[in-house]
Each structure stands twice: as C-alpha cells, then as structure tokens.
Amino acid sequence: MDTLYFDNNATTPIDPAVVQRMQDLYALNLANAASQHRSGRAALRVLEQAKTDILKFVDAPSEGMESAQVILTSGGTEANNLAIAGLNRTSDDDAHDDVNPLAVRIANTVVSGIEHPSVLEAAAEWSPRIRVLPVDLTGQVRLDLLEDWLTAGADQNDRVSLVSIMLGNNETGVVQNLTDICELCHRYQAIVHSDIVQAVGKIPFSMRDSGVDAVTLTAHKLHGPTGIGALVVRHGLSIRPMLFGGGQQLTIRPGTEPVVLADALAYSLKMTLEAQSRGVYERVAQIRNSFECELADQLPDIEVVSRNATRLPHTANISFRGVDRQALLMALDLAGIACSTGSACASGSGRPSHVLQAMQLPKATVDSAIRFSFSRMTNDFDVEEGVRRIVRTVRKLRG
C-alpha cells in the first residue's frame, strides 16, 4: 500500500530540479568561499549571488548601503534562536561579560502563544522578562493587549524591545496581519521578528512592504534540502552572535559557509515563488478545501480548526471528536496516511498542542486534533484516496 504524504509542514519532498542543481554545483568542486585563491573566489561568487537572490525573493533591499543582510544557518530553528538571542538587549546595550559573552541575558521580549517551540523556548531561555501574547479563538494575536504592553513600558526601563510573531502558523495555518503588527510595534521602537517558514512563497509577502525587521526561512519547507535556513535582517540592526571562532558572515554566524546549500535555498525559494505566480497554491487551497468538505460530508461531527480565518493554502487542522489523537495518528500510519498531531519538533512529547490550547479550544477538540498539510506535489487522487482511508479508519476506531 502506497503512503499518502500529508505532512508537508514537517518537511516537503525535495524537488528533482533542486537535486539536479545541487549535483551540478557539487560537480564543480567548489572551494571554501573564505579562501583567497581563484577557486575560493569562484565559490564566493556563487554564495553572494545566492544571498542576493534570497533578498530579492523576500523583497528586501539588496543593493547599496541600505541592503538587508542574509545570515545563513542550519535551518529555521537556529535562525529563530539567533533572532531571539541576538536581536534583543538588556537595558545597557554595551553590557558584557568578558569571561562568558553569552552571560548577558536579553530582556523585554513578547512572543505569541502559538509560536514554534524554537521561538518559545529560546525566549524562555534568554529573557527573564518574557510576555506571552494571547490569541483569540480563531488564532489571531491580541493586538489590543500588545498595544497595552507596549504603552505601559514606553517610558520605563522595562520597555518591550523585541516582538516575535509568526506570519503563518505551522499547525492551523492561520495568517497574522504582519503589517499592522509592525506598524504598532515600531510606534514604540520595538523590533519585530517573524518566522515566515511556512508562509514564504505560498502567500504574497514583502519584507519591504510589511515593515518587518527580521525574518526566518528554511529550504526544506520549500521542496529544498534540509540543513539550510536563513535569518534575513534589515540594514542597521545589530545582532549578538551565539557562536564564536571565525570571521564568516561578519562574525555573526561563524563557520564555513555551505555554498551549494545556500544556492539550493535560493533556488527552492525561486521555484516556489514561480509556482505561486502561476496560481499553483490557489489549486493547493482548492485541494485542501475539497479535502475538508469531503471529510465533513462523511464525518459530520468533525471540526475544522480556524476554518473561517485567513489561512495558509496548504494546512488543515481537523478534530475528530471522540477519537484520541495519538491512537488515530498510529491507525492512520498503518492505513498509509502520513500526518501529524502538531509541530514535528514536539511530536514525540505526547503533549497536547500548545497552539490549540493557546486558542482556548475545548479539551475534546484539542485531544482529537490531527494536522494534514499539502504541497504543490499533492494531487486530486491523493485527496480522494486519503479521504477514503481516513473515514474508514475513524469509523473503525469509533467501533
């Protein structure tokens, strides 16, 4: 029995065109981009072009003194950690510990309650004064409360200095109004970081138009390889490094830069944006909607989480009332359905989804919720066969 893959929010299958491009570059035996000889300079040209392309693809300034900066990382988790740990400061920006530079802890951070664990846990580690911004029943952040917090600290030492709110949620697909968030935060001189990992390339996004100061992205959500991500930061922001021992990337993230992987990230983003321009993700949204409607027709008591909210086109979170989510996940795996109960980074914990809990959904909804996520490689047959297997499995579990 073939497995139907509905877990694209965890990772997407790599596009064969990306594989071929990587093979072609590896065949060139590119040298270390930091080397001064001819081979090193050739590698550096590939690397710099990849960074320039990434800036263009997220619509960030890419030329002159105002150019934004691309900091390559091992993926989205590292990029989020670097943003949280590196963009914030104590009240004394120049404070430091000569023995342990990491001893200076950041403060005054606001993160939403539906962030990826790599944001929530990084904030908890680095900031002694973290505030978790609630969301409403649809998964939208409480901007009224955020403004209260920003106003309260505007003239005090506990001023909010960093706000991190993701563009599109990885469990529900709910999209935040990043432009309004940035306008509000900048009014009080707060930096805004956004995890755009799930959203970039699939919905329109402009770093320039939104006003966001820093964004996180990664290739393996875009049919690219694992092991490469980036933090894109607007000009003028100072970032405290987490790693030490090299001069690469202006010492912010030292270590030999992965030239081929950087190019693959840029190329994956390019292909995803081209697919978006051709209306491919509108088709993905139609597939997702058909999936939800057909399940609802045959299982009338299911609940589609945030169905009426603005969502990413490829994400469906569905609660099968009366069925334990872990039991259903295992049964669906046996039936050849690959899906999840939430973020892949927390999937082994067995704990209920922190995202659905932050939305204050009923316990019965949270305890029976499964995430299905699609990609531009998902087709109509996958949906039709997937619905058939899911309905059969749910009915069997219900006895």
C-alpha positions as CSV (number, residue, x, y, z in Angstrom):
1,M,0.0,0.0,0.0
2,D,1.4,3.4,-1.0
3,T,1.8,6.0,1.6
4,L,-0.1,9.2,1.1
5,Y,2.0,12.1,2.3
6,F,0.0,14.7,4.2
7,D,2.8,16.0,6.4
8,N,4.4,18.7,4.3
9,N,4.5,21.2,7.2
10,A,7.1,19.0,8.8
11,T,9.1,18.7,5.6
12,T,8.5,18.7,1.9
13,P,9.8,16.2,-0.6
14,I,12.8,17.7,-2.4
15,D,12.2,18.8,-5.9
16,P,14.2,16.8,-8.5
17,A,15.2,20.1,-10.2
18,V,16.8,21.2,-6.9
19,V,18.6,17.9,-6.6
20,Q,20.0,18.3,-10.2
21,R,21.1,21.8,-9.5
22,M,22.9,20.7,-6.3
23,Q,24.6,17.8,-8.2
24,D,25.8,20.2,-10.9
25,L,27.3,22.6,-8.3
26,Y,28.9,19.8,-6.3
27,A,30.5,18.5,-9.6
28,L,32.3,21.8,-9.8
29,N,34.3,21.0,-6.6
30,L,33.8,24.5,-5.3
31,A,36.4,25.6,-2.7
32,N,35.9,27.3,0.6
33,A,34.3,30.6,-0.1
34,A,36.6,32.3,2.5
35,S,39.7,31.2,0.6
36,Q,41.6,33.9,-1.2
37,H,42.7,31.9,-4.3
38,R,40.8,31.7,-7.6
39,S,38.7,28.6,-6.6
40,G,37.7,30.3,-3.4
41,R,36.7,33.5,-5.2
42,A,34.5,31.4,-7.6
43,A,32.7,29.8,-4.7
44,L,32.3,33.3,-3.1
45,R,30.6,34.5,-6.3
46,V,28.0,31.6,-6.1
47,L,27.5,32.3,-2.4
48,E,27.0,36.1,-2.8
49,Q,24.6,35.6,-5.7
50,A,22.5,33.2,-3.6
51,K,22.3,35.7,-0.8
52,T,21.3,38.5,-3.3
53,D,18.7,36.3,-4.7
54,I,17.2,35.5,-1.3
55,L,16.9,39.2,-0.6
56,K,15.1,39.8,-3.8
57,F,12.8,36.9,-3.3
58,V,11.6,38.2,0.1
59,D,11.5,41.7,-1.4
60,A,14.2,43.1,0.9
61,P,16.6,45.9,-0.1
62,S,19.5,44.2,-1.8
63,E,21.7,47.0,-3.1
64,G,23.8,49.8,-1.7
65,M,24.2,50.9,1.9
66,E,20.6,50.0,2.8
67,S,20.9,46.4,1.8
68,A,19.5,43.9,4.2
69,Q,21.7,41.0,5.4
70,V,21.3,37.3,4.9
71,I,22.7,35.2,7.7
72,L,22.9,31.5,6.7
73,T,22.0,29.0,9.4
74,S,21.5,25.3,9.7
75,G,17.7,25.8,9.5
76,G,14.7,27.6,10.9
77,T,15.3,26.5,14.5
78,E,18.8,28.0,14.6
79,A,17.6,31.2,12.8
80,N,14.8,31.7,15.3
81,N,17.2,31.2,18.2
82,L,19.7,33.7,16.7
83,A,16.9,36.2,16.2
84,I,15.6,35.9,19.8
85,A,19.1,35.8,21.4
86,G,20.8,38.2,19.1
87,L,18.3,41.0,18.3
88,N,17.3,41.8,21.9
89,R,19.4,43.6,24.5
90,T,19.5,44.3,28.2
91,S,18.8,47.9,29.2
92,D,22.5,48.6,28.8
93,D,23.4,47.6,25.2
94,D,27.1,47.7,25.9
95,A,26.9,45.4,28.9
96,H,29.0,42.3,28.5
97,D,30.8,39.6,30.4
98,D,34.5,39.3,29.3
99,V,34.6,35.7,30.5
100,N,31.4,34.5,29.1
101,P,29.9,36.7,26.3
102,L,26.6,34.7,26.5
103,A,26.1,35.6,30.1
104,V,24.3,38.8,29.1
105,R,20.7,37.8,29.0
106,I,18.2,39.6,26.9
107,A,15.0,41.1,28.3
108,N,11.7,42.5,27.5
109,T,10.5,40.1,24.8
110,V,7.0,39.5,23.6
111,V,6.2,36.2,21.7
112,S,2.8,34.9,20.8
113,G,1.4,31.8,22.4
114,I,1.2,30.0,19.1
115,E,4.9,30.3,18.1
116,H,7.1,27.4,17.1
117,P,8.9,25.8,20.0
118,S,12.2,27.3,18.7
119,V,10.8,30.7,19.5
120,L,9.0,30.0,22.7
121,E,11.8,28.0,24.3
122,A,14.5,30.4,23.1
123,A,12.7,33.3,24.6
124,A,12.2,31.4,27.9
125,E,16.0,30.7,27.9
126,W,17.2,34.1,27.0
127,S,14.7,36.5,28.5
128,P,13.9,36.7,32.2
129,R,11.0,39.0,31.4
130,I,9.1,37.3,28.6
131,R,5.5,38.0,28.0
132,V,3.4,35.5,26.0
133,L,0.8,37.3,23.9
134,P,-2.6,35.5,23.8
135,V,-4.6,34.8,20.7
136,D,-8.4,34.7,20.2
137,L,-10.5,31.7,19.3
138,T,-9.6,32.0,15.6
139,G,-5.8,32.1,16.4
140,Q,-5.3,35.8,15.7
141,V,-3.0,37.6,18.1
142,R,-4.5,40.1,20.6
143,L,-3.2,43.4,19.2
144,D,-5.2,45.3,21.7
145,L,-3.3,43.6,24.5
146,L,0.0,44.1,22.7
147,E,-0.6,47.8,22.5
148,D,-1.3,47.9,26.2
149,W,2.0,46.2,26.9
150,L,3.9,48.5,24.5
151,T,2.3,51.6,26.0
152,A,2.9,50.5,29.6
153,G,6.6,50.1,29.0
154,A,7.2,53.0,26.6
155,D,8.8,55.4,29.2
156,Q,10.2,52.8,31.6
157,N,13.2,50.5,31.8
158,D,11.0,47.5,31.0
159,R,10.3,48.8,27.5
160,V,9.5,45.9,25.1
161,S,12.4,45.7,22.8
162,L,11.6,42.6,20.7
163,V,8.3,41.2,19.4
164,S,8.3,37.8,17.6
165,I,5.1,36.8,15.8
166,M,5.0,34.2,13.0
167,L,3.3,35.1,9.7
168,G,1.5,31.7,9.1
169,N,1.0,29.2,11.9
170,N,2.5,25.7,11.3
171,E,-0.4,23.9,13.0
172,T,-3.5,25.8,12.0
173,G,-2.3,27.8,9.0
174,V,-3.8,31.0,10.5
175,V,-2.2,34.1,8.9
176,Q,-1.4,37.2,11.0
177,N,-1.6,40.8,9.8
178,L,2.2,41.4,9.9
179,T,1.9,44.9,8.5
180,D,-0.4,46.1,11.4
181,I,1.8,44.3,13.9
182,C,4.9,46.1,12.6
183,E,3.2,49.5,12.4
184,L,2.1,49.1,16.1
185,C,5.5,47.9,17.4
186,H,7.6,50.5,15.5
187,R,5.4,53.2,17.1
188,Y,7.1,52.2,20.4
189,Q,10.5,51.4,18.9
190,A,10.2,47.7,19.3
191,I,12.0,45.4,16.8
192,V,9.7,42.8,15.0
193,H,10.9,39.4,14.0
194,S,8.7,36.9,12.2
195,D,9.0,33.2,11.5
196,I,7.8,33.0,7.9
197,V,9.0,29.4,7.4
198,Q,5.5,28.1,6.5
199,A,4.2,31.1,4.6
200,V,7.0,32.4,2.4
201,G,6.4,31.6,-1.3
202,K,2.9,30.3,-0.7
203,I,1.2,33.6,0.0
204,P,2.3,37.1,-1.1
205,F,5.0,38.5,1.2
206,S,7.2,41.6,1.0
207,M,9.7,42.3,3.7
208,R,9.8,45.9,2.4
209,D,6.0,46.4,2.4
210,S,5.3,44.7,5.7
211,G,8.0,46.7,7.6
212,V,9.2,43.6,9.4
213,D,12.8,43.9,10.8
214,A,13.9,40.3,10.6
215,V,12.5,37.0,9.1
216,T,13.3,33.3,9.4
217,L,13.1,30.9,6.5
218,T,14.3,27.4,5.6
219,A,14.7,25.4,2.5
220,H,13.1,22.1,3.5
221,K,9.6,23.7,3.7
222,L,10.0,24.8,0.0
223,H,11.0,21.4,-1.6
224,G,14.6,22.1,-0.9
225,P,17.2,20.3,1.2
226,T,17.3,20.1,5.0
227,G,20.2,21.7,6.8
228,I,20.0,25.2,5.4
229,G,18.0,28.2,6.6
230,A,18.5,31.9,6.9
231,L,17.8,34.9,9.1
232,V,17.2,38.0,7.0
233,V,17.8,41.2,8.9
234,R,17.2,44.8,7.7
235,H,20.1,47.2,7.5
236,G,21.1,48.9,10.7
237,L,20.2,46.1,13.2
238,S,23.0,44.9,15.5
239,I,23.0,41.1,16.2
240,R,24.8,39.5,19.1
241,P,26.4,36.2,17.9
242,M,25.7,32.9,19.6
243,L,28.8,31.2,18.1
244,F,32.4,32.3,18.2
245,G,35.6,31.4,16.5
246,G,35.5,32.7,12.9
247,G,35.1,35.8,10.8
248,Q,32.5,34.5,8.4
249,Q,29.2,36.3,8.0
250,L,30.7,39.4,9.8
251,T,31.3,37.1,12.8
252,I,27.5,36.9,13.5
253,R,27.4,33.2,12.5
254,P,31.0,32.0,12.0
255,G,31.9,28.7,10.3
256,T,32.5,27.6,6.8
257,E,29.5,28.7,4.7
258,P,27.7,26.0,2.8
259,V,27.8,27.3,-0.8
260,V,25.8,24.6,-2.5
261,L,23.1,24.6,0.2
262,A,22.8,28.4,0.1
263,D,22.2,28.2,-3.6
264,A,19.7,25.5,-3.1
265,L,17.8,27.6,-0.6
266,A,17.7,30.5,-3.1
267,Y,16.6,28.2,-5.9
268,S,13.9,26.5,-3.9
269,L,12.5,29.9,-2.9
270,K,12.6,30.9,-6.6
271,M,10.7,27.8,-7.8
272,T,8.1,28.2,-5.0
273,L,7.5,31.9,-5.9
274,E,7.2,30.9,-9.6
275,A,4.6,28.3,-8.7
276,Q,2.7,30.9,-6.7
277,S,2.7,33.3,-9.6
278,R,1.2,30.6,-11.8
279,G,-1.7,30.1,-9.3
280,V,-0.4,26.7,-8.1
281,Y,-1.1,27.5,-4.5
282,E,-4.6,28.5,-5.3
283,R,-5.0,25.0,-6.6
284,V,-3.5,23.7,-3.4
285,A,-6.0,25.7,-1.4
286,Q,-8.8,24.2,-3.5
287,I,-7.4,20.7,-2.8
288,R,-7.3,21.5,0.9
289,N,-10.9,22.8,0.9
290,S,-12.1,19.8,-1.0
291,F,-10.4,17.5,1.5
292,E,-12.1,19.2,4.4
293,C,-15.5,19.3,2.7
294,E,-15.5,15.6,1.7
295,L,-14.4,14.6,5.2
296,A,-17.2,16.8,6.7
297,D,-19.8,15.2,4.4
298,Q,-18.9,11.7,5.6
299,L,-18.0,12.5,9.2
300,P,-20.4,15.4,10.0
301,D,-19.1,15.7,13.6
302,I,-15.6,16.8,12.7
303,E,-14.4,20.3,13.4
304,V,-12.0,22.2,11.1
305,V,-10.0,24.4,13.3
306,S,-10.0,28.1,12.2
307,R,-12.0,27.3,9.1
308,N,-13.3,30.8,8.7
309,A,-9.9,32.5,9.4
310,T,-7.4,33.6,6.8
311,R,-5.2,30.5,6.4
312,L,-2.2,29.3,4.5
313,P,-3.4,27.3,1.5
314,H,-1.8,24.1,2.4
315,T,-2.7,23.5,6.1
316,A,-5.7,21.8,7.6
317,N,-6.2,21.1,11.3
318,I,-9.1,18.8,11.9
319,S,-10.6,17.5,15.2
320,F,-12.3,14.1,15.1
321,R,-14.4,14.3,18.2
322,G,-14.3,11.2,20.4
323,V,-11.2,9.8,18.9
324,D,-7.8,10.1,20.7
325,R,-5.3,11.9,18.5
326,Q,-2.4,9.5,19.3
327,A,-4.5,6.4,18.6
328,L,-5.8,8.0,15.4
329,L,-2.3,9.0,14.3
330,M,-1.0,5.4,14.7
331,A,-4.0,4.0,13.0
332,L,-3.6,6.3,10.1
333,D,0.0,5.4,9.8
334,L,-1.0,1.8,9.4
335,A,-3.5,2.8,6.8
336,G,-0.8,4.5,4.8
337,I,-1.5,8.1,5.8
338,A,1.4,10.3,6.9
339,C,0.2,13.2,9.0
340,S,0.9,14.6,12.5
341,T,-0.6,15.9,15.7
342,G,1.3,19.2,15.5
343,S,4.9,20.5,15.1
344,A,7.4,17.9,14.2
345,C,9.8,19.4,16.7
346,A,7.3,18.5,19.5
347,S,5.7,15.4,18.0
348,G,7.4,12.9,20.3
349,S,6.4,14.6,23.5
350,G,2.8,13.2,23.5
351,R,1.6,16.5,25.0
352,P,-1.5,18.3,23.6
353,S,-0.9,21.0,21.0
354,H,0.2,24.2,22.7
355,V,-1.2,26.1,19.7
356,L,-4.7,24.8,20.1
357,Q,-4.5,25.3,23.9
358,A,-3.4,28.9,23.4
359,M,-6.6,29.3,21.3
360,Q,-8.5,28.1,24.3
361,L,-10.3,25.4,22.3
362,P,-12.3,22.8,24.2
363,K,-10.3,19.9,25.6
364,A,-12.3,17.5,23.5
365,T,-11.2,19.4,20.4
366,V,-7.6,19.5,21.4
367,D,-7.4,15.9,22.3
368,S,-8.6,14.7,18.9
369,A,-6.9,17.1,16.5
370,I,-4.8,16.0,13.6
371,R,-2.8,18.2,11.2
372,F,-2.8,17.5,7.5
373,S,-0.6,19.6,5.2
374,F,-0.3,19.5,1.5
375,S,2.1,20.8,-1.2
376,R,2.3,21.6,-4.8
377,M,3.0,17.9,-5.4
378,T,-0.3,16.8,-3.8
379,N,-2.9,15.8,-6.4
380,D,-6.6,15.1,-6.6
381,F,-6.1,11.4,-6.3
382,D,-4.2,11.8,-3.1
383,V,-7.1,13.7,-1.6
384,E,-9.8,11.3,-2.8
385,E,-7.9,8.2,-1.6
386,G,-6.8,10.0,1.6
387,V,-10.4,10.8,2.5
388,R,-11.5,7.2,1.9
389,R,-8.8,5.8,4.2
390,I,-9.3,8.4,6.9
391,V,-13.1,7.9,7.0
392,R,-12.7,4.1,7.2
393,T,-10.0,4.5,10.0
394,V,-12.1,6.9,12.1
395,R,-15.2,4.7,11.8
396,K,-13.2,1.7,12.8
397,L,-11.8,3.4,15.9
398,R,-15.3,4.5,16.9
399,G,-16.4,0.9,16.8
